Amino acid sequence: MKVKISIFGFGTVGRALAEIIAESPRIYNIELQVISITDRSGTIWGDFDILEAKEVKESTGKLSSMGDYEVYNFTPQELIEEVRPDILVDVSSWDGAFKLYEFALKEGVSIVTSNKPPIAEHYKELIDMARENKVGIFFESTVMAGTPIIGLLRENLLGERIEEIKAVLNASTTFILTSMEKGMSLDEAVKEAKSLGILEEDPSKDIDGIDAYYKARILHWVSYGEPPEEEERIGIREVRDARNVRLVAEISRGRVKVMPRKLESESPLLVSGVMNAAIIKTNNLEVVLKGPGGGGRVTASGVFTDIIKAALKFPNLR
Ligand SMILES: NC(=O)c1ccc[n+]([C@@H]2O[C@H](COP(=O)([O-])OP(=O)(O)OC[C@H]3O[C@@H](n4cnc5c(N)ncnc54)[C@H](OP(=O)(O)O)[C@@H]3O)[C@@H](O)[C@H]2O)c1
């Protein structure tokens, strides 16, 4: 089965995905064919080499520098209607990508995404639209990157009642807090994180807990099928004594809280580096999940698995 893929966004995750697809273009009888890639400079569309596209993007910063290819400036609607992919893969940082998803789902195109805001803000509309149009929407890498918490909640724990999830979901704040544990001030730790490229383009998304809040909201949607009624978000700006402190997201029916918490020294949530962790309590189980929560390959790995799921579950691709 041939599956035509449009990649939207060609940053760290998009380029790592291109690498993974180039390594395994045929898998489980599926032939993956990337027919377009879009960045802010435009869309390349047709029969191109994805590794060449990656090289050009890395050396010039722009897909539009691809020599022999025409570059299109499509609107979201035109991208779907002209290119007509089977699967739209959104690995962009565009907060407004919901518009693009609407066109895609209505045209019978499945979506795979690592982009949080559209899922956190429009979950129900998107799930309903996907159902109506008999296509899928997959978003494993929006939370804990390739560490499969979404699959666990959406599939493996379907028969369980989720009582509570406590999780460390943002590695940048973990980096800052562990630097503070070693004696740095908040400002020094933020500066170091910035210089290492660990923070989001807008650092307040990490420091004020916005990134963790989006992820917590997605976990609430997946666990309870409804939005939280009560939400509280406190970032790490006021933390002075960072010993054993992590930015913890707490999710229970109707409630989402993100705030710095002092943890017991043996808590599974006391992670360091890029690790994320979650404790999921159900009516019968307590599951601890731990794994890397960011990085190009790690995030693209979750996206790649979602592409395979989309292709296998919705084989009536166009
Ligand atoms: N990196 C991670 O570890 C990680 C983990 C989990 C989830 N995510 C999510 O995955 C997505 C991609 O992450 P990333 O690290 O690859 O980000 P990135 O390196 O900043 O790349 C973002 C890409 O999106 C493109 N883009 C943004 N707005 C666009 C628009 N309106 N039209 C077309 N292209 C647009 C950018 O184009 P230009 O290149 O032209 O600027 C860039 O190629 C983000 O939503 C991020 O939050 C990332």
The ligand as a MOL file (V3000), in Angstrom:
LIG
                    3D

  0  0  0     0  0            999 V3000
M  V30 BEGIN CTAB
M  V30 COUNTS 48 52 0 0 0
M  V30 BEGIN ATOM
M  V30 1 N 11.6550 19.4450 19.6670 0
M  V30 2 C 11.0740 18.6710 20.5680 0
M  V30 3 O 11.7460 18.0170 21.3860 0
M  V30 4 C 9.5720 18.5380 20.6180 0
M  V30 5 C 8.9900 17.5930 21.4790 0
M  V30 6 C 7.6030 17.4350 21.4710 0
M  V30 7 C 6.8220 18.2380 20.6480 0
M  V30 8 N 7.4260 19.1790 19.8560 0 CHG=1
M  V30 9 C 6.5780 20.0080 19.0030 0
M  V30 10 O 6.8040 19.6350 17.6430 0
M  V30 11 C 6.7140 20.7870 16.7910 0
M  V30 12 C 8.0350 20.9360 16.0410 0
M  V30 13 O 9.0900 21.1060 16.9700 0
M  V30 14 P 10.5540 21.5170 16.4730 0
M  V30 15 O 11.4310 21.3790 17.6510 0
M  V30 16 O 10.8600 20.8030 15.2090 0 CHG=-1
M  V30 17 O 10.3210 23.0770 16.1690 0
M  V30 18 P 11.2230 24.0200 15.2340 0
M  V30 19 O 12.5920 23.4580 15.0830 0
M  V30 20 O 11.0530 25.3980 15.7690 0
M  V30 21 O 10.5070 23.9020 13.8060 0
M  V30 22 C 9.2430 24.4210 13.5790 0
M  V30 23 C 8.9650 24.3750 12.0960 0
M  V30 24 O 7.6420 24.8740 11.8770 0
M  V30 25 C 7.6970 25.7430 10.7500 0
M  V30 26 N 6.5810 26.6860 10.8390 0
M  V30 27 C 6.1610 27.4110 11.8980 0
M  V30 28 N 5.0820 28.1440 11.5750 0
M  V30 29 C 4.8020 27.8600 10.2810 0
M  V30 30 C 3.8110 28.3050 9.3660 0
M  V30 31 N 2.8640 29.1890 9.7200 0
M  V30 32 N 3.8290 27.7970 8.1050 0
M  V30 33 C 4.7700 26.8970 7.7250 0
M  V30 34 N 5.7420 26.4360 8.5550 0
M  V30 35 C 5.7570 26.9270 9.8100 0
M  V30 36 C 9.0330 26.4400 10.8570 0
M  V30 37 O 9.3860 26.9900 9.6030 0
M  V30 38 P 10.8190 27.7230 9.3770 0
M  V30 39 O 11.8410 26.6140 9.4540 0
M  V30 40 O 10.7220 28.3030 8.0130 0
M  V30 41 O 10.9530 28.7190 10.4890 0
M  V30 42 C 9.9140 25.2520 11.2660 0
M  V30 43 O 10.3410 24.5410 10.1340 0
M  V30 44 C 6.3870 21.9660 17.7170 0
M  V30 45 O 4.9960 22.1720 17.7360 0
M  V30 46 C 6.8830 21.4950 19.0840 0
M  V30 47 O 6.2060 22.1090 20.1670 0
M  V30 48 C 8.7780 19.3270 19.8070 0
M  V30 END ATOM
M  V30 BEGIN BOND
M  V30 1 1 1 2
M  V30 2 2 2 3
M  V30 3 1 2 4
M  V30 4 1 4 5
M  V30 5 2 4 48
M  V30 6 2 5 6
M  V30 7 1 6 7
M  V30 8 2 7 8
M  V30 9 1 8 9
M  V30 10 1 8 48
M  V30 11 1 9 10
M  V30 12 1 9 46
M  V30 13 1 10 11
M  V30 14 1 11 12
M  V30 15 1 11 44
M  V30 16 1 12 13
M  V30 17 1 13 14
M  V30 18 2 14 15
M  V30 19 1 14 16
M  V30 20 1 14 17
M  V30 21 1 17 18
M  V30 22 2 18 19
M  V30 23 1 18 20
M  V30 24 1 18 21
M  V30 25 1 21 22
M  V30 26 1 22 23
M  V30 27 1 23 24
M  V30 28 1 23 42
M  V30 29 1 24 25
M  V30 30 1 25 26
M  V30 31 1 25 36
M  V30 32 1 26 27
M  V30 33 1 26 35
M  V30 34 2 27 28
M  V30 35 1 28 29
M  V30 36 1 29 30
M  V30 37 2 29 35
M  V30 38 1 30 31
M  V30 39 2 30 32
M  V30 40 1 32 33
M  V30 41 2 33 34
M  V30 42 1 34 35
M  V30 43 1 36 37
M  V30 44 1 36 42
M  V30 45 1 37 38
M  V30 46 2 38 39
M  V30 47 1 38 40
M  V30 48 1 38 41
M  V30 49 1 42 43
M  V30 50 1 44 45
M  V30 51 1 44 46
M  V30 52 1 46 47
M  V30 END BOND
M  V30 END CTAB
M  END
